[in-house]
């Protein structure tokens, strides 16, 4: 999914360099999520139950263009 690729790429460019190892692990875990589920979460349609994944998701969403 092109939009998801752009959002993930933006995180890698702007968030990854200063992310802690725990944040990087959570981001890696997000990558194991099915694209349609991850995209729904990015759109605000639900949230992951795991607090670490939710924090990673919020970091992704904070970098989305407005």
N, C-alpha and C positions, 0 to 999 in steps of 0.2 A: 504494500500500500504506500503510494508515493507520499502522502501527507504524514504518515507515521514515520517513514524514513527521514523526512525533513526534520521532524520534531526530535527524533532520536539523534540525528546528526548535529542539531543545534545544541543538544545537551552535551554531546561529546566535545564539541568545540568550546562551549562556554562554561559548562558545569563540571565536567570530568577532571580538568587539570587541578582544581582545588578540592575535589571531593575526597573525603576520608575513605579508608579501606572498607568500612562498613557501608558507606554510601555507594561505593563502587560494587560491592557484593550485591546490594539490593537492586541496583540498576541491572546487573547481570541476571538476576532472578527475574526481573521484569521482561527481559528478552526471551525467557522461556514461556511467557504467556502467549496464548493464541492472539493473533493480530486483531481479530474482531473484538475480543474481550478488552484488550489493551486500548484499542481505539475508543470503545464505549467509555472506559474509565477516563481517558483523556478528555472526552466530551462532557464529563461530569455525570454520566449515567452509571452510577454505582462506584464503589471503591473496593480496593483489595482488603481482605480481613487482616492481613499481616501488617502491623504498624510500620515496619521497615519498608515494605513495598509501597505502602501508602505515602510515606515520606518521599520516596524516590519518585513516585508519580507526581506529587505536588511540586517537586523540583523540576520535572519535565514541563508541567503545565505552566510554571512561572516563566518559562522561556518562550512560550508560544507567542507568536506575533498577535498583536491586538488589532 
